[in-house]
Amino acid sequence: MRLTALAREAGLDGVVCAGAEVAAAKKACRTASRRPRPAPGRSQAGDQKRVVTPRKALDAGASILVVGRPITQAADPDLAARAIAATL
């Protein structure tokens, strides 16, 4: 919350944060959720310890989703992106 407040005071429109912090950060300014992952079994969490699904991130108040490795490292990135979009 301290960093989100500093971002707002600096004039930024939003912050990138872990999905678990979206609801709290949303109170301070518009937020983006970082690294949401598809439902368990459909994607590995990798080195991320605090992951949420894209749907949960949006439900918590995220206005933008940043999805990287679940798409870029998929065998079929187009299919992976479409599967994620279908959950929204």
C-alpha positions as CSV (number, residue, x, y, z in Angstrom):
1,M,0.0,0.0,0.0
2,R,2.9,2.4,0.7
3,L,4.3,1.9,-2.8
4,T,0.8,2.3,-4.3
5,A,0.3,5.6,-2.4
6,L,3.8,6.8,-3.6
7,A,2.8,6.0,-7.2
8,R,-0.4,7.9,-6.9
9,E,1.4,10.9,-5.3
10,A,3.9,10.9,-8.2
11,G,1.0,11.2,-10.6
12,L,0.9,7.7,-12.0
13,D,-2.4,6.3,-13.1
14,G,-1.9,2.8,-11.8
15,V,0.4,0.1,-10.5
16,V,1.4,-3.4,-11.5
17,C,1.0,-5.7,-8.5
18,A,0.5,-9.3,-7.6
19,G,-3.1,-10.5,-8.0
20,A,-3.4,-11.0,-4.2
21,E,-2.9,-7.2,-3.7
22,V,-5.3,-6.0,-6.4
23,A,-8.2,-5.3,-4.1
24,A,-6.1,-3.3,-1.6
25,A,-4.2,-1.4,-4.4
26,K,-7.5,-0.6,-6.2
27,K,-8.5,1.5,-3.2
28,A,-5.5,3.8,-3.9
29,C,-5.5,4.0,-7.7
30,R,-6.4,2.1,-10.9
31,T,-4.5,-1.2,-10.9
32,A,-3.1,-3.8,-13.2
33,S,-2.6,-7.3,-12.0
34,R,0.7,-8.9,-12.8
35,R,1.1,-12.5,-13.9
36,P,-2.3,-14.0,-13.6
37,R,-2.3,-17.7,-14.4
38,P,-5.0,-19.9,-15.9
39,A,-6.8,-22.3,-13.7
40,P,-4.6,-25.0,-11.9
41,G,-3.7,-27.9,-14.2
42,R,-3.7,-25.6,-17.3
43,S,-0.5,-23.7,-16.5
44,Q,2.4,-24.0,-14.2
45,A,3.0,-21.3,-11.6
46,G,6.7,-21.4,-12.4
47,D,8.7,-19.2,-10.1
48,Q,5.7,-17.2,-9.0
49,K,4.5,-17.9,-5.5
50,R,1.4,-15.7,-5.4
51,V,-0.7,-16.4,-8.5
52,V,-4.4,-15.9,-9.3
53,T,-6.5,-16.7,-12.3
54,P,-7.2,-13.9,-14.8
55,R,-10.9,-14.1,-13.7
56,K,-10.1,-13.7,-10.0
57,A,-7.8,-10.8,-10.8
58,L,-10.6,-9.0,-12.7
59,D,-13.1,-9.8,-10.0
60,A,-10.7,-8.3,-7.4
61,G,-10.7,-5.1,-9.4
62,A,-7.8,-5.3,-11.9
63,S,-8.4,-3.0,-14.9
64,I,-5.6,-4.5,-17.0
65,L,-4.1,-8.0,-17.0
66,V,-0.4,-8.7,-17.8
67,V,-0.2,-12.3,-19.0
68,G,3.2,-13.4,-20.3
69,R,4.6,-16.9,-19.9
70,P,1.3,-18.8,-20.0
71,I,1.0,-17.5,-23.6
72,T,4.6,-17.1,-24.7
73,Q,5.8,-20.5,-23.5
74,A,2.7,-22.4,-24.6
75,A,3.1,-24.9,-27.5
76,D,0.3,-23.0,-29.3
77,P,0.3,-19.3,-28.0
78,D,-2.8,-18.4,-30.0
79,L,-4.7,-21.2,-28.5
80,A,-3.4,-20.4,-25.0
81,A,-4.5,-16.7,-25.4
82,R,-7.9,-17.7,-26.7
83,A,-8.4,-20.2,-23.8
84,I,-7.5,-17.4,-21.3
85,A,-9.8,-14.9,-23.0
86,A,-12.7,-17.5,-22.8
87,T,-12.5,-17.4,-19.0
88,L,-13.1,-13.7,-18.9
